[in-house]
């Protein structure tokens, strides 16, 4: 088996490390080698690829950028992967596709995304479901975090605000509530349960049992920083983003010690 990961970002790199640990043959292609928006670069996909993990994408609120990167290449990508005789496609999506739910979501919930990012990822999902005919797993991820994660992701943003004394907006109940997933746990799930296993569940939520609101999360982070967070109540109720936990042994999720080695 040879795995090709498209996207050498935070999650793609973690998957690479776990494939190394498992001694599985792989390539991890960054945007300079395989650019979603430049189809002439796609020829860089190794010819012996059996499984593609599509981990690349744009995180933004700019509708043009999101459409350009997350949506527009999808149909042509599916055609290209078919020509390459890819046996399995694993697509990393997001829990943001659900929109605002007061209950924990599962793949059976109707998706009504509120953010532009969530809308773009749902549109991409639907295009893949329409145009891909071979083995497929769409994985909706819930707040991956871990060492060396960069802004504007949630965890480094909260750490920065606490350190600077900037206000952190919360709802009356301390929310929004989120499901947090350590990136090393996430990589292990993706490899063990989807790359190495014939998982027939086409759409899966990948989330740990660690559910927390922003207030409590900030207070926990502050213990490692040594500075109290400053909170600001907002009149606009922010959307929760929580999931029914994926059935797995989550060893690191809910632990924050390894976030602070770079500070």
C-alpha atoms as one frame of an Amber mdcrd trajectory, in Angstrom:
protein
   0.000   0.000   0.000   1.154   3.535  -0.791  -0.609   6.551   0.727  -0.445
  10.056  -0.727  -1.399  12.900   1.590  -2.337  16.093  -0.248  -1.662  18.919
   2.171   1.356  19.155   4.464  -0.306  21.328   7.085  -1.031  20.706  10.735
  -3.130  17.546  10.307  -1.384  16.228   7.184   1.989  16.355   8.945   0.617
  14.465  11.961  -0.738  11.727   9.698   2.709  11.499   8.072   4.372  10.945
  11.454   1.979   8.150  12.350   2.485   6.470   8.965   6.233   6.628   9.667
   5.602   4.931  13.006   3.578   2.181  11.269   6.246   1.774   8.538   3.671
   2.474   5.822   4.865   3.826   2.469   3.640   7.376   1.850   4.258  10.793
   0.303   3.075  14.069   1.814   2.640  16.716  -0.879   2.616  20.414   0.002
   0.970  23.141  -2.084   4.182  23.831  -3.977   4.235  20.234  -5.223   0.482
  19.535  -5.557  -1.587  22.713  -5.743  -5.357  22.269  -5.752  -5.763  25.357
  -7.932  -3.096  24.390 -10.496  -4.034  21.147 -12.237  -0.702  21.025 -14.061
   0.937  20.196 -10.701  -1.253  17.157 -10.119   1.083  15.010 -12.208   3.303
  14.989  -9.102   0.977  12.434  -7.488   3.080   9.243  -7.156   2.015   6.661
  -9.713   1.946   3.874  -7.113  -0.659   5.665  -4.961  -3.442   3.432  -3.624
  -5.011   5.772  -1.046  -5.332   9.548  -1.237  -5.893  11.596   1.919  -7.199
  15.005   0.851  -6.031  17.191   3.742  -5.495  20.434   1.831  -7.924  23.334
   1.897  -8.472  26.974   2.737  -9.541  28.220   6.169 -10.910  31.723   5.719
 -14.091  33.779   5.733 -13.441  35.113   2.236 -16.072  33.518  -0.012 -13.989
  33.922  -3.189 -10.902  32.249  -1.684 -12.976  29.443  -0.211 -14.738  28.770
  -3.492 -11.474  28.927  -5.425  -9.632  26.409  -3.228 -12.210  24.235  -1.445
 -14.893  23.860  -4.116 -13.866  24.648  -7.697 -11.187  21.927  -8.126 -13.320
  19.063  -6.785 -14.953  17.701  -9.949 -11.710  17.793 -11.924  -9.860  16.233
  -8.971 -12.305  13.321  -8.883 -11.781  12.750 -12.598  -8.005  12.896 -12.162
  -8.032  10.400  -9.270 -10.182   8.024 -11.316  -7.635   8.138 -14.145  -4.902
   7.392 -11.598  -6.913   4.356 -10.417  -6.974   5.485  -6.824  -8.582   2.747
  -4.728  -9.712   4.869  -1.793 -10.273   8.573  -1.194 -10.260   9.955   2.365
 -11.472  13.555   2.609 -10.893  15.692   5.691 -13.878  17.959   6.275 -15.136
  19.841   9.332 -17.833  19.840  12.004 -18.605  23.389  10.877 -20.845  21.885
   8.176 -23.574  21.303  10.801 -24.100  24.914  11.792 -25.673  25.677  15.179
 -26.915  22.737  17.254 -27.607  22.727  20.996 -27.093  18.955  21.026 -24.073
  16.871  20.071 -24.122  16.225  16.341 -23.699  13.012  14.382 -23.566  12.254
  10.671 -27.345  11.772  10.718 -27.959  15.450  11.552 -29.050  17.843   8.796
 -26.263  20.231   7.807 -27.101  23.936   7.879 -23.687  25.622   8.023 -23.534
  29.239   9.170 -19.908  30.122   8.403 -18.593  30.632   4.893 -15.947  28.019
   5.629 -18.569  25.458   6.663 -20.617  26.198   3.561 -17.620  25.683   1.274
 -16.712  22.364   2.889 -20.287  21.071   2.652 -20.438  22.038  -1.014 -17.163
  20.175  -1.568 -18.531  17.119   0.261 -21.642  17.056  -1.924 -19.595  17.325
  -5.124 -17.385  14.426  -4.039 -20.405  12.295  -3.148 -21.792  12.999  -6.622
 -18.610  12.464  -8.638 -16.584   9.814  -6.777 -17.611   6.184  -7.259 -14.907
   4.162  -5.485 -14.223   3.707  -1.758 -14.786   6.946   0.128 -14.542   8.236
   3.678 -15.489  11.821   4.515 -14.207  12.677   7.979 -15.692  15.678   9.761
 -13.068  16.870  12.235 -13.786  18.758  15.452 -11.199  21.299  16.596  -7.885
  19.504  16.120  -5.177  20.966  18.352  -1.617  20.223  19.376   1.964  21.514
  19.413   3.083  23.994  16.734  -0.465  24.791  15.625  -0.557  28.258  14.103
  -2.861  31.276  14.100  -5.718  31.821  13.340  -6.653  28.415  14.807  -8.575
  28.453  18.079  -5.975  27.200  20.547  -3.090  29.499  19.539  -5.587  32.382
  19.352  -6.751  31.779  22.935  -3.168  31.438  24.189  -2.208  34.704  22.463
  -5.178  36.563  23.968  -4.445  35.297  27.476  -0.791  36.274  27.215  -1.620
  39.724  25.840  -4.544  40.354  28.196  -6.977  40.727  25.299 -10.665  39.982
  26.000 -12.045  36.562  25.097 -15.685  36.678  24.054 -18.023  34.157  25.675
 -21.758  33.580  25.993 -23.660  33.749  29.300 -23.049  30.012  29.822 -19.324
  30.286  29.073 -19.840  28.946  25.576 -19.642  28.225  22.839 -19.085  24.572
  23.687 -16.687  22.626  21.477 -15.315  19.106  21.065 -11.506  19.127  21.147
  -9.338  16.497  19.449  -5.575  16.238  19.917  -3.895  15.984  16.530  -1.872
  12.880  17.493  -5.049  11.049  18.502  -6.661  12.240  15.291  -3.801  10.952
  13.125  -3.974   7.555  14.810  -7.729   7.288  14.206  -7.384   8.232  10.526
  -4.613   5.693   9.908  -5.935   2.806  11.989  -9.649   3.080  11.232  -9.721
   4.469   7.693  -6.402   3.988   5.867  -5.677   0.477   7.173  -9.313  -0.565
   7.581 -12.147  -0.920   5.088 -14.480   1.396   6.980 -17.790   1.447   5.125
 -19.161   4.476   6.992 -18.949   7.114   4.251 -19.399  10.142   6.538 -18.012
  10.056  10.081 -17.592  12.610  12.834 -14.123  12.364  14.356 -14.246  13.880
  17.823 -12.980  12.918  21.267 -15.189  12.758  24.377 -13.514  15.969  25.599
 -16.250  18.606  25.472 -15.564  22.027  26.974 -16.759  25.616  26.786 -14.452
  28.496  25.889 -14.443  29.910  29.424 -13.314  26.659  31.052 -10.824  25.981
  28.262  -9.281  29.438  28.700  -9.049  28.948  32.456  -7.303  25.612  31.948
  -4.816  27.122  29.493  -4.136  29.980  31.906  -2.768  27.484  34.475   0.102
  26.728  32.093   0.604  30.373  31.115   0.513  31.812  34.629  -1.861  34.637
  33.745  -5.623  34.916  34.233  -7.787  35.304  31.113  -9.938  38.367  30.557
 -13.511  37.599  29.486 -16.097  39.706  27.700 -19.757  38.699  27.506 -21.148
  38.996  24.002 -24.797  39.673  23.157 -24.483  37.423  20.105 -24.764  33.745
  21.041 -21.946  31.885  19.304 -22.643  28.483  17.780 -21.691  25.336  19.646
 -19.613  22.817  17.716 -19.817  19.510  19.544 -20.109  15.924  18.422 -21.074
  12.514  19.677 -17.597  11.080  20.452 -15.999   8.694  17.998 -15.422   5.285
  19.588 -11.666   5.214  20.073  -9.015   5.271  22.796  -8.307   8.989  23.171
  -5.032   9.256  25.095  -4.044  12.906  24.560  -7.271  14.806  23.957  -8.042
  17.087  26.886  -4.349  17.443  27.805  -2.609  20.753  27.035   0.907  20.377
  28.430   2.581  19.828  25.070   1.205  23.088  23.649   3.667  25.233  25.538
   7.041  23.919  24.432   7.248  26.612  21.741   6.328  29.562  23.979
